[in-house]
Amino acid sequence: MALQIKENEILANHCTFRIGGPARYFVIVQSRDDLLEAKKFAKEKDLPFFVFGGGSNVLFSDEGYNGVVIQIKDMKLEAEGLDMLAGAGVLFGQLIIRSIDFGLSGLEWGVGIPGTVGGAVAGNAGAYGHSISEFVKNVIVLTESGEVKKYSKEDCGFVYRGSKFKSPDNHEIILEVEFGFEKGDKRESGEIISDILKKRRGKLPPHPSAGSVFKNIVVDNLGNKDEFLNLIPLEKIKGGKFATGFLIEECGLKGKQIGGAKIAEEHANFIINIGDAKAGDVLELIELCKREVGKKFGINLKEEIIVLQ
Ligand SMILES: Cc1cc2nc3c(=O)[nH]c(=O)nc-3n(C[C@H](O)[C@H](O)[C@H](O)COP(=O)(O)OP(=O)(O)OC[C@H]3O[C@@H](n4cnc5c(N)ncnc54)[C@H](O)[C@@H]3O)c2cc1C
């Protein structure tokens, strides 16, 4: 079936922030062939393309995108022994539930994280001391030149909330991911999941957002580590990381509002859309947080969200 390529599709309708102007072209792909066709279309039009999954970690610009926005929504999900193979467009939550159905365990901590397998692997999504890269065996990608290539986990450049696929220069599209899990117990997994859902429910703001705006601080990577440690409560360092939300809160920015965007009362590392926020409002709040946290703590905050200009 021919691809359905839409023109001037409003990107706010395709992301959890509910922000973003029109994409010159927008297409949903459900297979490798669809993806190749969408890339060919972009090349013929001489336009750039941007690939995404659930849109839960992106801020689309108010002006939209003068190119082809490609959303991956495939459904491939297979299990063999302790391994699973998931298409990039499978919802991360669906992978978690199906892995438990298959009697496997490992990803329970990820319940409640929106988005797709491709987005989670690109950003090395994580929570409660875990990240998805712990369970990745291989990642199958479509390279810029159109070859299909298999990367081992070691080749993916996984770091805290990142990988080589989450760079602005990345032109490799994740097609499928091979995971390795442990043998599980459905009842135990169910208990962990309901525990985590309870914790998340109390913490997350009930408004559109893209999750944590900034990465947490990896204390050992700081050039000014000693000075920083003198400014913060040391007991709040968990797994070598310090919560950026705490720094933003200490700068008195919790609840700060610009236009329709606001630093969430529930979690200061979340910027929420309280109604008709513009990307410009969010970007102003981002700059404000960077400036104030830089002044008070000497920290250069780094965005976790991807801003598509
Ligand atoms: C309420 C809320 C709570 C959240 N909680 C967490 C949390 O606890 N932990 C956490 O880590 N994150 C969290 N997030 C952020 C987000 O859900 C995760 O980062 C998620 O894994 C992103 O997946 P996605 O499919 O939506 O990615 P998208 O937003 O669609 O894309 C994100 C990036 O990945 C790239 N990408 C996506 N698919 C592919 C692909 N197939 N090939 C190559 N690149 C690709 C995109 O180009 C983009 O750079 C939260 C977000 C929200 C809104």
The ligand as an SDF file (V2000), in Angstrom:
LIG
                    3D

 53 58  0  0  0  0  0  0  0  0999 V2000
    5.2280   11.7840   32.0090 C   0  0  0  0  0  0  0  0  0  0  0  0
    6.5800   11.3420   31.5080 C   0  0  0  0  0  0  0  0  0  0  0  0
    7.3890   10.5620   32.3170 C   0  0  0  0  0  0  0  0  0  0  0  0
    8.6580   10.1360   31.8800 C   0  0  0  0  0  0  0  0  0  0  0  0
    9.4300    9.3740   32.6980 N   0  0  0  0  0  0  0  0  0  0  0  0
   10.6410    8.9540   32.2610 C   0  0  0  0  0  0  0  0  0  0  0  0
   11.4720    8.1380   33.0990 C   0  0  0  0  0  0  0  0  0  0  0  0
   11.1190    7.7730   34.2100 O   0  0  0  0  0  0  0  0  0  0  0  0
   12.6720    7.7510   32.6040 N   0  0  0  0  0  0  0  0  0  0  0  0
   13.0980    8.1040   31.3520 C   0  0  0  0  0  0  0  0  0  0  0  0
   14.2040    7.7050   30.9520 O   0  0  0  0  0  0  0  0  0  0  0  0
   12.3370    8.8760   30.5560 N   0  0  0  0  0  0  0  0  0  0  0  0
   11.1230    9.3030   30.9650 C   0  0  0  0  0  0  0  0  0  0  0  0
   10.3570   10.0940   30.1640 N   0  0  0  0  0  0  0  0  0  0  0  0
   10.8830   10.5530   28.8590 C   0  0  0  0  0  0  0  0  0  0  0  0
   10.4830    9.6420   27.6740 C   0  0  0  0  0  0  0  0  0  0  0  0
    9.2730    8.9760   27.9320 O   0  0  0  0  0  0  0  0  0  0  0  0
   11.5540    8.6020   27.3960 C   0  0  0  0  0  0  0  0  0  0  0  0
   12.7610    9.2460   27.1000 O   0  0  0  0  0  0  0  0  0  0  0  0
   11.1510    7.6850   26.2330 C   0  0  0  0  0  0  0  0  0  0  0  0
   11.9990    6.5680   26.2330 O   0  0  0  0  0  0  0  0  0  0  0  0
   11.1900    8.3630   24.8720 C   0  0  0  0  0  0  0  0  0  0  0  0
   10.6200    7.4740   23.9140 O   0  0  0  0  0  0  0  0  0  0  0  0
    9.8470    8.0450   22.6440 P   0  0  0  0  0  0  0  0  0  0  0  0
    9.5320    6.9070   21.7440 O   0  0  0  0  0  0  0  0  0  0  0  0
    8.7050    8.8840   23.0540 O   0  0  0  0  0  0  0  0  0  0  0  0
   10.9960    8.9380   22.0020 O   0  0  0  0  0  0  0  0  0  0  0  0
   10.7640   10.2270   21.1020 P   0  0  0  0  0  0  0  0  0  0  0  0
   10.3850   11.3730   21.9740 O   0  0  0  0  0  0  0  0  0  0  0  0
    9.8660    9.9050   19.9950 O   0  0  0  0  0  0  0  0  0  0  0  0
   12.2380   10.4530   20.5490 O   0  0  0  0  0  0  0  0  0  0  0  0
   13.2790   10.7820   21.4580 C   0  0  0  0  0  0  0  0  0  0  0  0
   14.6280   10.7400   20.7210 C   0  0  0  0  0  0  0  0  0  0  0  0
   14.8690    9.4180   20.2720 O   0  0  0  0  0  0  0  0  0  0  0  0
   15.0720    9.4050   18.8610 C   0  0  0  0  0  0  0  0  0  0  0  0
   14.4420    8.2010   18.3300 N   0  0  0  0  0  0  0  0  0  0  0  0
   13.1860    7.7290   18.5680 C   0  0  0  0  0  0  0  0  0  0  0  0
   12.9810    6.5950   17.8770 N   0  0  0  0  0  0  0  0  0  0  0  0
   14.1280    6.3510   17.1840 C   0  0  0  0  0  0  0  0  0  0  0  0
   14.5430    5.3370   16.2750 C   0  0  0  0  0  0  0  0  0  0  0  0
   13.7210    4.3100   15.9300 N   0  0  0  0  0  0  0  0  0  0  0  0
   15.7890    5.4090   15.7390 N   0  0  0  0  0  0  0  0  0  0  0  0
   16.6430    6.4200   16.0860 C   0  0  0  0  0  0  0  0  0  0  0  0
   16.2990    7.4130   16.9370 N   0  0  0  0  0  0  0  0  0  0  0  0
   15.0560    7.3680   17.4780 C   0  0  0  0  0  0  0  0  0  0  0  0
   14.3820   10.6610   18.3460 C   0  0  0  0  0  0  0  0  0  0  0  0
   14.9620   11.0770   17.1280 O   0  0  0  0  0  0  0  0  0  0  0  0
   14.6770   11.6180   19.4790 C   0  0  0  0  0  0  0  0  0  0  0  0
   15.9790   12.1130   19.3620 O   0  0  0  0  0  0  0  0  0  0  0  0
    9.0880   10.5160   30.5810 C   0  0  0  0  0  0  0  0  0  0  0  0
    8.2610   11.2880   29.7540 C   0  0  0  0  0  0  0  0  0  0  0  0
    7.0150   11.7050   30.2100 C   0  0  0  0  0  0  0  0  0  0  0  0
    6.1470   12.5220   29.3050 C   0  0  0  0  0  0  0  0  0  0  0  0
  1  2  1  0
  2  3  1  0
  2 52  2  0
  3  4  2  0
  4  5  1  0
  4 50  1  0
  5  6  2  0
  6  7  1  0
  6 13  1  0
  7  8  2  0
  7  9  1  0
  9 10  1  0
 10 11  2  0
 10 12  1  0
 12 13  2  0
 13 14  1  0
 14 15  1  0
 14 50  1  0
 15 16  1  0
 16 17  1  0
 16 18  1  0
 18 19  1  0
 18 20  1  0
 20 21  1  0
 20 22  1  0
 22 23  1  0
 23 24  1  0
 24 25  2  0
 24 26  1  0
 24 27  1  0
 27 28  1  0
 28 29  2  0
 28 30  1  0
 28 31  1  0
 31 32  1  0
 32 33  1  0
 33 34  1  0
 33 48  1  0
 34 35  1  0
 35 36  1  0
 35 46  1  0
 36 37  1  0
 36 45  1  0
 37 38  2  0
 38 39  1  0
 39 40  1  0
 39 45  2  0
 40 41  1  0
 40 42  2  0
 42 43  1  0
 43 44  2  0
 44 45  1  0
 46 47  1  0
 46 48  1  0
 48 49  1  0
 50 51  2  0
 51 52  1  0
 52 53  1  0
M  END
$$$$
